[in-house]
Amino acid sequence: MNVRYLTLEDYPQWDKFVTTSPQGYIWDFSWWVDMMTKGDFKICALYDSDNLIVAGIVLPFFSTKRITSVNLTQSQGLLFEDFSLRNNMRLQKQLTNQKEYTKEIFDFIEKDFVSFDVNFHYMYDYWLPLFWRGYQQTTKYTYVIDYDNYVLEEEFKRFSKGHKWALNKVEKKSDLKVFETEDIEEYLRESHKTYERQGTKRPYTDEEIRKIHEEVSKRGMGKMLKIQDPEGRIHAIAYYLYTEKEVYYWLGASDAELRDSGGHTYLTWYAIKYFSDKVRFFNFGGSMIEYVERNFRNFSATPRQYFNISKISRGDKIRNILHAYLKI
C-alpha cells in the first residue's frame, strides 16, 4: 500500500475513482473542490500494489489546517473502492479493509491539520475506525429513493393524502406546466424573492451560483426545472445535480403567494419521474428542519443517516468556548 497527496497529473485517475466509489459524488471531483475552495485543497489517496486507488479523501481549505466541508456541498469524507467488485468479498473482510484504509490515510494526513469537521456521504456507514482515533460524530438525515426498489405507480399510493391531493389537482385540474430551463438568472430572481420573504440571508452570492452553473453545464451534470402558469408566473424552480449514479436536489425556490397551487409538490414529483430511468438514486438533499423533512418523507422516500465527523484541537475548543462566552 502507498498513500500520498495527489498532484495535478493524478486528478483524472482520482475523478475516475470517484465515479466508481459508492461514497463518491460531484462534491469529490477535483474540479468541484478546486472551484469551491479557489484551489485551497489537497486530495489524499491510498494505492494498492497494482497502483490503483482503493481509498481517498478530499481535504478542503488545506492551507488553514482546519479541514471543513465547503459551502453548497452535502458531503465529502472518506471514499472507498467498490468492494462488491472484489469477487463477493465477505462483509467481515470489507470492514477490515475499511479499518486498514482509514488507518493508512489518517496516519498520513493528521499531522497536517489541527481540526477536522466534515459531512460524510450516507453510503459511509462504518465510522468506528475514526471513533477509535478520538473523533466524534453527529447523525444527520437525508431522504433517498432507490429506483431499483421503487415502482412509481405503487409508491404514489403510499404518498401522504396531502401530497396525492396536490398532485392530482395539478395533473387534472390545473393549467400549470413544467419546463426545462438553462437560464440561471430565472433561478436567481426567484431565489432572491424566497429569501427576502423568509427574512434570511442567502448562503451564497449570485456570482457563486453563476460560476458553478457554468462549470456544471460544461459537464452536463445539471438540470433546472420550473413550473409556471399561462401568465408566466413561476410557482417553483429547482436545480438538480446528477451523475450516472445519483441525482441530488441541490437548490430550490418557490413563490409563497402561489404555494396553494401545489406547483412545488408537483415539480418534485415530476423530477422523481424524470430521473427514474436515468440514475440509481434520487437524493432529496436532507434537512433537520421539521416541515422540510416531513415534505420529503411524504414522497415515500427512505431516511438515510449520514455523519458529521469532527475532531477539534484543544486550542480551537478554548477559542470556541471564549467566542460563545463573549457573545452572551
N, C-alpha and C positions, 0 to 999 in steps of 0.2 A: 504494500500500500504506500502511496505517495500523496501527501497533502501539501498544497501550496496556494498562493494567491495567483489569480489568473492575469494574464496580460491581454492587451487588445487583440492579439492574434488568436487567443483562445476563445474569444466570445462566440464565434459561430458554433463551436463544439458545445459550449455551455447552453446556448439557446436551443440547440437540438435536444440536449438533455432535459431542459425544462419542458419541452413538448411531450416527452415520454414519462416524466416523473408523475406519479399520482398526486403529489403535492404542488406541482408546478403550474403556474398560471402567468398571465400577461405581466403581473407585477414583478416577476422574477427575470424577465427578459432583460438582457444588458441594455438595450436601447431605452426601455421604460425607466429603469432606475437611473440611468445616465441623465435622461431628460428631467426626472423629478428631483434629483439631487444636484443638478448642474455639475455633474461629473465627480461629486464627492462621495465615492463609494469604492468598495472592494468586493470581489467575489472570491470566496474560498471554496476549493473543490478537492475532493478525495478521489484518487485514481486507483484502479486495480492493476494487476500485473500486465494486463493487455492494453494499458494506457486508456482505459475507458472510465469516464466519470461515473461513480456509483453513489455519490452524495455531495451535497454542497449547500452553501448559504450565501445570500446577498447581505452585505453589511453597509447599509446606508449611513451617510454622514460620518464616514470613517475618520476623517481628519479631526473631528471633535472629540473622539474617543468615547462618545455617547451614542451607541447604536440604537436607532429607533425607527419604526415604520414611517414611511413617507405619507404625506397627505394624499387623500383621494385613492387610497390603496387599502383593500381589506386585509390582506395577509401577505407575509413573506416567510421567513423562518427556514427551517431545515427541509431540504428536499432529498428524497431517497430514490434509488433506482426502482423500477417496477419489478418487484420480486416475483410476480406471477409469471414472468418470462423465464424464470430460472428452474424449469423442469419440475413444477409442482413443489417448490420448496416448502417444507413444513413451517407452520407458524412459529414454532419454537426457534427455528433457525433464522427466520426473518427478524424476530425480536432480538436475537443475539447479534445479528448483523447491525441492526439499528443502534444497539448499545455500543458496539465497537466503532461504528462510523461516527457516532456522536462524540465519543471519547477522542478519536483521532482529530476531528475538526476543532473541538473546543480546547483541547490541549494546545493546539496551534494558534488559535485566534485570541484566547483570553488575555494574553499579555498585551494586546493592542487596544483594549477598551477598559473604561472604568465603570460603565453602566450599560445595561442591555435591557431594552423594552420593546418587544416585537410581537405582533399578532401572527400566529402560525395558521396555516391552511387547515380546514376542517378534516382533511384526509390525514393529517398528522395526529394520531390518537394515542401515542405511547411516549409520554413525556418523562417517565421515571428516570431515565439516564440524566436528565437535567435537574430533576429534583435531588438526586444523589450528589449533584455538584453544588447544591445550595441555591438553586433558582426557585422562584415562586411562580404560581400561575393563577390567573383569574379566568373563569369559564365565561365565554360569551356564546351567543347563539346566532346562527343564520338558518334560513329555511331553504331546502333544496328539493328539487324534483329530479328523480332518476327516471329518465324516459324509458329505460329498459323495463321498468315495472309500473309504467304509468299509461293507462289506456284513457285517452281524452274523454270519450263518452261516458265511461264508467266513473272516472274521477269527478266529472262535472256533477254527478248525482250526489257526491259527498261534500260539495261546497256548502257553506252556510246558506240559510234561507235568504239572508240579505243579499249575498253575492249572486245567487241564482236569480233573484227577483230583478236586480240591477242589470244583469247580463241579458236576461230575456227582454227587458224593457228596451234596451238599446238595440238588440237584434231585431225585434219585431215591431216596435212602435216608435222608433226614433229615426231621425234623418242624419244622425251623426255618422261620419265616415273616417276611417283610418287611412293615413297616408304615410309613405316613407318621405323623409326629408334629409337633405345634406346641408341645410342652412343652419350653421351653428348659431347665427345671430337670433334665429327664432327661439332656440332654447334659452339663450342668454336673456332675452327680453322677458320670457315667462319666468325664468329663474329670479330675476330682479323683483318682479311683482310678488312672487311667492314669499321671498324672504322679507320684503317690506311689510307685507300683511302680517307675517309672524312676528315682526319686530326684532328679528335676529340678524346677526352679521353673517354673510355668506363665508364659508370656509375656503374660498378660492376667489381669484380675480378673473375678469373676462379674458385677459391675456393668457393666463394659465390654461384655461379651457380651450381657447383658440389654438394654442400650441399643441396641446395634447390631441385635439381633434385632427389637426394637420398630420401628426405622426401616426395616429391610429388609422386614419383614412388611407394613408400611403400603403399600409399593410393589409388593408381590407379586414380590419378587426373591430369595426364599429358599425352600429345601426341605430338610427334615430327614427322613432315612430311618433306620430301625433294624431290626435283625434279632434276633429273640428266640425262645426255646424255649417249650413249653407251660407251664413253671413260671414264666414271666415274666422269666427272666434275659436281660438284654440282652447279646448276644455282640459287637455292634459298632453304632456310631451315627455318622452322618456328616451334615455340614451343607454344603449346596451353595448357592452364589450363582449367579444366572443373569440374563442379559438375553436379548433375542431372538436375539442373535448367539452367545453363548458361555456355557457353564456351567463353574464353577470349583469344584473340590474344596477347600473352604475350611478346615473343621475336621473332625477325626475322633477317635474314641476306641474302644478295644476292650478286652475282658477277656482278659488274657494267660492266665488259667487255662482259658479256653474257646477259645483260638485254634485248637486242633486240630480244631475243628468245621468249619472252612472258612467260617464265617459272615462274617468280614471280607472275604475274597476275593469271596464271593458277593454281598455288599452292593454292592461296587464294580461288579460285572458287571450287577447289577440296575439301578444308576444309569445305566450306559452305555446299556442298552436303553431305560430310561425316557425319557432325554433325546434319543434318536436322532431323533425326529420333531419335536422342539421347538426345537432350536438348530442352529447350523452346526458349532460346535467344542466339544469336551469337553477341558478343561484340567485335568490331574491336579494342578497346583499346583507341581510341581517339587521337587527335592531334590538336594543334593550328598552326601547320606548314602547309602552304597553299597547297603545292603539295601533302603532305600526306593526308590531308583532302579531296582533290579532288579525290584521288585514292579510298578512302573509299566510298565517295559519289557516285562514278560511278558504284558501285555494287548495286545500288538501295536500299541502307540501309537508315534507318531513323535517322536523327540527334537527339540526346538526350542531354539536358542540364544536367550538374552536377555542384555542387557548391564547391568552396574552401571557407571555412568559417573560419574566424580568429578573434582573439582579442588579442591585444598586450599591455603589461603593459607600463606605462609612461617611466619607466626606459629603457625598451627594445627599445622603439621608439627613445629615445635620443641616445642610443648606435647605432642604425641603421643609424640615421642621421649623427653621427660623423664618422661612418665607411665609409659611402658613401662620405662624405666630404674629408676624408683623402686619399681616393683612387683617387680623381680628380687630 
